[in-house]
Amino acid sequence: MENRDESVYSLNIEDIQTVATEEFSRELTEDEIDKVRDLVGEYINWYEAIFHSIREITDLRLESK
């Protein structure tokens, strides 16, 4: 069986800096990155993301039978 502690998805500092640069035309300071790190989880509805992903792959399997 798979390792149940294995991460499925993650974000890194480069991802944060990419958004900052593309959307705000500058990189964030370390202090700003720390604040984003503390907040970003509040904007990700992990349960809904998992639910819809499971539903999508299940629906695809049902349609292909």
N, CA, C and O atoms as a GROMACS GRO file, in nm:
protein
  260
    1MET      N    1   0.084  -0.119   0.000
    1MET     CA    2   0.000   0.000   0.000
    1MET      C    3   0.088   0.125   0.000
    1MET      O    4   0.201   0.122   0.049
    2GLU      N    5   0.036   0.232  -0.054
    2GLU     CA    6   0.110   0.358  -0.062
    2GLU      C    7   0.138   0.415   0.077
    2GLU      O    8   0.073   0.379   0.175
    3ASN      N    9   0.235   0.504   0.082
    3ASN     CA   10   0.270   0.572   0.207
    3ASN      C   11   0.164   0.678   0.234
    3ASN      O   12   0.154   0.775   0.159
    4ARG      N   13   0.085   0.661   0.336
    4ARG     CA   14  -0.026   0.753   0.366
    4ARG      C   15   0.021   0.891   0.410
    4ARG      O   16  -0.059   0.985   0.414
    5ASP      N   17   0.149   0.906   0.443
    5ASP     CA   18   0.203   1.036   0.482
    5ASP      C   19   0.263   1.112   0.363
    5ASP      O   20   0.308   1.226   0.379
    6GLU      N   21   0.264   1.050   0.247
    6GLU     CA   22   0.322   1.113   0.128
    6GLU      C   23   0.237   1.234   0.086
    6GLU      O   24   0.114   1.225   0.082
    7SER      N   25   0.302   1.346   0.056
    7SER     CA   26   0.231   1.465   0.010
    7SER      C   27   0.178   1.442  -0.131
    7SER      O   28   0.240   1.374  -0.213
    8VAL      N   29   0.062   1.499  -0.156
    8VAL     CA   30  -0.001   1.488  -0.287
    8VAL      C   31   0.021   1.616  -0.367
    8VAL      O   32   0.040   1.609  -0.489
    9TYR      N   33   0.020   1.729  -0.302
    9TYR     CA   34   0.036   1.857  -0.370
    9TYR      C   35   0.103   1.953  -0.274
    9TYR      O   36   0.075   1.951  -0.154
   10SER      N   37   0.189   2.037  -0.326
   10SER     CA   38   0.254   2.136  -0.240
   10SER      C   39   0.283   2.262  -0.318
   10SER      O   40   0.289   2.261  -0.441
   11LEU      N   41   0.300   2.371  -0.247
   11LEU     CA   42   0.339   2.499  -0.304
   11LEU      C   43   0.475   2.534  -0.246
   11LEU      O   44   0.506   2.497  -0.133
   12ASN      N   45   0.555   2.604  -0.323
   12ASN     CA   46   0.686   2.645  -0.271
   12ASN      C   47   0.705   2.796  -0.287
   12ASN      O   48   0.620   2.864  -0.344
   13ILE      N   49   0.816   2.846  -0.237
   13ILE     CA   50   0.845   2.989  -0.241
   13ILE      C   51   0.849   3.039  -0.385
   13ILE      O   52   0.802   3.149  -0.414
   14GLU      N   53   0.904   2.960  -0.475
   14GLU     CA   54   0.908   2.999  -0.616
   14GLU      C   55   0.767   3.023  -0.670
   14GLU      O   56   0.746   3.116  -0.747
   15ASP      N   57   0.670   2.939  -0.631
   15ASP     CA   58   0.532   2.959  -0.674
   15ASP      C   59   0.479   3.093  -0.624
   15ASP      O   60   0.414   3.166  -0.698
   16ILE      N   61   0.507   3.124  -0.499
   16ILE     CA   62   0.462   3.251  -0.440
   16ILE      C   63   0.526   3.369  -0.513
   16ILE      O   64   0.459   3.466  -0.547
   17GLN      N   65   0.657   3.360  -0.536
   17GLN     CA   66   0.727   3.469  -0.604
   17GLN      C   67   0.681   3.484  -0.749
   17GLN      O   68   0.677   3.596  -0.801
   18THR      N   69   0.646   3.374  -0.814
   18THR     CA   70   0.595   3.381  -0.952
   18THR      C   71   0.466   3.462  -0.956
   18THR      O   72   0.449   3.548  -1.042
   19VAL      N   73   0.375   3.434  -0.864
   19VAL     CA   74   0.248   3.508  -0.859
   19VAL      C   75   0.275   3.655  -0.827
   19VAL      O   76   0.218   3.744  -0.890
   20ALA      N   77   0.362   3.680  -0.730
   20ALA     CA   78   0.393   3.819  -0.693
   20ALA      C   79   0.450   3.896  -0.812
   20ALA      O   80   0.412   4.010  -0.836
   21THR      N   81   0.540   3.834  -0.884
   21THR     CA   82   0.604   3.900  -0.998
   21THR      C   83   0.505   3.921  -1.112
   21THR      O   84   0.500   4.029  -1.171
   22GLU      N   85   0.428   3.818  -1.144
   22GLU     CA   86   0.335   3.828  -1.256
   22GLU      C   87   0.217   3.922  -1.226
   22GLU      O   88   0.172   3.994  -1.315
   23GLU      N   89   0.169   3.922  -1.104
   23GLU     CA   90   0.050   4.000  -1.070
   23GLU      C   91   0.082   4.138  -1.012
   23GLU      O   92   0.004   4.232  -1.031
   24PHE      N   93   0.196   4.152  -0.943
   24PHE     CA   94   0.227   4.276  -0.874
   24PHE      C   95   0.361   4.337  -0.917
   24PHE      O   96   0.404   4.439  -0.864
   25SER      N   97   0.425   4.273  -1.014
   25SER     CA   98   0.550   4.323  -1.074
   25SER      C   99   0.665   4.340  -0.975
   25SER      O  100   0.751   4.426  -0.994
   26ARG      N  101   0.666   4.258  -0.871
   26ARG     CA  102   0.780   4.258  -0.778
   26ARG      C  103   0.779   4.131  -0.696
   26ARG      O  104   0.675   4.066  -0.680
   27GLU      N  105   0.896   4.095  -0.644
   27GLU     CA  106   0.905   3.981  -0.552
   27GLU      C  107   0.870   4.027  -0.412
   27GLU      O  108   0.880   4.146  -0.380
   28LEU      N  109   0.830   3.934  -0.329
   28LEU     CA  110   0.796   3.963  -0.191
   28LEU      C  111   0.919   3.954  -0.102
   28LEU      O  112   1.016   3.885  -0.132
   29THR      N  113   0.913   4.026   0.008
   29THR     CA  114   1.019   4.019   0.108
   29THR      C  115   1.000   3.889   0.188
   29THR      O  116   0.896   3.824   0.178
   30GLU      N  117   1.099   3.854   0.267
   30GLU     CA  118   1.086   3.735   0.352
   30GLU      C  119   0.970   3.749   0.449
   30GLU      O  120   0.898   3.652   0.474
   31ASP      N  121   0.950   3.868   0.504
   31ASP     CA  122   0.839   3.892   0.596
   31ASP      C  123   0.705   3.872   0.524
   31ASP      O  124   0.614   3.811   0.579
   32GLU      N  125   0.693   3.923   0.403
   32GLU     CA  126   0.570   3.906   0.326
   32GLU      C  127   0.546   3.758   0.292
   32GLU      O  128   0.433   3.710   0.297
   33ILE      N  129   0.653   3.688   0.258
   33ILE     CA  130   0.641   3.545   0.228
   33ILE      C  131   0.591   3.469   0.351
   33ILE      O  132   0.505   3.382   0.339
   34ASP      N  133   0.644   3.502   0.468
   34ASP     CA  134   0.599   3.438   0.592
   34ASP      C  135   0.450   3.462   0.614
   34ASP      O  136   0.378   3.372   0.657
   35LYS      N  137   0.403   3.582   0.586
   35LYS     CA  138   0.262   3.614   0.604
   35LYS      C  139   0.175   3.538   0.503
   35LYS      O  140   0.068   3.489   0.538
   36VAL      N  141   0.221   3.528   0.379
   36VAL     CA  142   0.149   3.451   0.278
   36VAL      C  143   0.145   3.305   0.319
   36VAL      O  144   0.040   3.241   0.309
   37ARG      N  145   0.256   3.252   0.365
   37ARG     CA  146   0.264   3.113   0.410
   37ARG      C  147   0.159   3.085   0.518
   37ARG      O  148   0.096   2.979   0.518
   38ASP      N  149   0.140   3.181   0.610
   38ASP     CA  150   0.043   3.163   0.718
   38ASP      C  151  -0.101   3.170   0.667
   38ASP      O  152  -0.190   3.108   0.725
   39LEU      N  153  -0.125   3.245   0.559
   39LEU     CA  154  -0.261   3.268   0.511
   39LEU      C  155  -0.307   3.175   0.400
   39LEU      O  156  -0.426   3.147   0.389
   40VAL      N  157  -0.217   3.127   0.318
   40VAL     CA  158  -0.257   3.058   0.195
   40VAL      C  159  -0.346   2.936   0.222
   40VAL      O  160  -0.435   2.907   0.143
   41GLY      N  161  -0.323   2.867   0.330
   41GLY     CA  162  -0.407   2.752   0.363
   41GLY      C  163  -0.552   2.789   0.389
   41GLY      O  164  -0.641   2.706   0.372
   42GLU      N  165  -0.576   2.912   0.430
   42GLU     CA  166  -0.712   2.958   0.455
   42GLU      C  167  -0.792   2.972   0.325
   42GLU      O  168  -0.915   2.972   0.327
   43TYR      N  169  -0.721   2.982   0.212
   43TYR     CA  170  -0.787   3.002   0.082
   43TYR      C  171  -0.799   2.874   0.002
   43TYR      O  172  -0.860   2.874  -0.105
   44ILE      N  173  -0.742   2.766   0.052
   44ILE     CA  174  -0.747   2.639  -0.020
   44ILE      C  175  -0.846   2.548   0.051
   44ILE      O  176  -0.823   2.505   0.164
   45ASN      N  177  -0.955   2.519  -0.016
   45ASN     CA  178  -1.054   2.428   0.041
   45ASN      C  179  -1.013   2.287   0.001
   45ASN      O  180  -1.058   2.234  -0.100
   46TRP      N  181  -0.926   2.227   0.084
   46TRP     CA  182  -0.868   2.098   0.048
   46TRP      C  183  -0.974   1.988   0.040
   46TRP      O  184  -0.963   1.899  -0.044
   47TYR      N  185  -1.076   1.994   0.123
   47TYR     CA  186  -1.179   1.890   0.119
   47TYR      C  187  -1.253   1.894  -0.014
   47TYR      O  188  -1.272   1.790  -0.077
   48GLU      N  189  -1.294   2.012  -0.055
   48GLU     CA  190  -1.366   2.026  -0.183
   48GLU      C  191  -1.277   1.986  -0.300
   48GLU      O  192  -1.325   1.921  -0.394
   49ALA      N  193  -1.150   2.022  -0.296
   49ALA     CA  194  -1.058   1.986  -0.405
   49ALA      C  195  -1.046   1.834  -0.416
   49ALA      O  196  -1.049   1.780  -0.527
   50ILE      N  197  -1.034   1.766  -0.304
   50ILE     CA  198  -1.025   1.620  -0.305
   50ILE      C  199  -1.157   1.558  -0.349
   50ILE      O  200  -1.159   1.468  -0.432
   51PHE      N  201  -1.268   1.607  -0.294
   51PHE     CA  202  -1.400   1.555  -0.328
   51PHE      C  203  -1.426   1.563  -0.479
   51PHE      O  204  -1.466   1.464  -0.540
   52HIS      N  205  -1.402   1.681  -0.537
   52HIS     CA  206  -1.429   1.698  -0.680
   52HIS      C  207  -1.333   1.617  -0.766
   52HIS      O  208  -1.372   1.568  -0.872
   53SER      N  209  -1.210   1.602  -0.722
   53SER     CA  210  -1.114   1.518  -0.796
   53SER      C  211  -1.158   1.372  -0.796
   53SER      O  212  -1.152   1.305  -0.900
   54ILE      N  213  -1.200   1.323  -0.680
   54ILE     CA  214  -1.248   1.185  -0.672
   54ILE      C  215  -1.371   1.167  -0.759
   54ILE      O  216  -1.383   1.069  -0.832
   55ARG      N  217  -1.464   1.262  -0.751
   55ARG     CA  218  -1.586   1.255  -0.829
   55ARG      C  219  -1.556   1.255  -0.979
   55ARG      O  220  -1.618   1.181  -1.056
   56GLU      N  221  -1.461   1.339  -1.019
   56GLU     CA  222  -1.425   1.346  -1.161
   56GLU      C  223  -1.367   1.215  -1.211
   56GLU      O  224  -1.407   1.167  -1.317
   57ILE      N  225  -1.273   1.158  -1.138
   57ILE     CA  226  -1.213   1.034  -1.188
   57ILE      C  227  -1.311   0.918  -1.178
   57ILE      O  228  -1.306   0.825  -1.260
   58THR      N  229  -1.399   0.922  -1.080
   58THR     CA  230  -1.500   0.816  -1.070
   58THR      C  231  -1.598   0.827  -1.184
   58THR      O  232  -1.634   0.726  -1.245
   59ASP      N  233  -1.642   0.949  -1.216
   59ASP     CA  234  -1.734   0.971  -1.328
   59ASP      C  235  -1.670   0.926  -1.459
   59ASP      O  236  -1.737   0.866  -1.543
   60LEU      N  237  -1.541   0.954  -1.476
   60LEU     CA  238  -1.472   0.915  -1.599
   60LEU      C  239  -1.470   0.764  -1.612
   60LEU      O  240  -1.489   0.710  -1.721
   61ARG      N  241  -1.447   0.694  -1.502
   61ARG     CA  242  -1.446   0.548  -1.505
   61ARG      C  243  -1.586   0.494  -1.539
   61ARG      O  244  -1.599   0.399  -1.616
   62LEU      N  245  -1.689   0.556  -1.480
   62LEU     CA  246  -1.825   0.510  -1.506
   62LEU      C  247  -1.864   0.532  -1.652
   62LEU      O  248  -1.931   0.447  -1.712
   63GLU      N  249  -1.823   0.645  -1.710
   63GLU     CA  250  -1.858   0.676  -1.848
   63GLU      C  251  -1.788   0.583  -1.948
   63GLU      O  252  -1.842   0.555  -2.054
   64SER      N  253  -1.670   0.536  -1.914
   64SER     CA  254  -1.593   0.455  -2.009
   64SER      C  255  -1.630   0.308  -2.005
   64SER      O  256  -1.577   0.231  -2.086
   65LYS      N  257  -1.718   0.265  -1.916
   65LYS     CA  258  -1.757   0.124  -1.907
   65LYS      C  259  -1.848   0.085  -2.020
   65LYS      O  260  -1.891  -0.030  -2.028
   0.00000   0.00000   0.00000
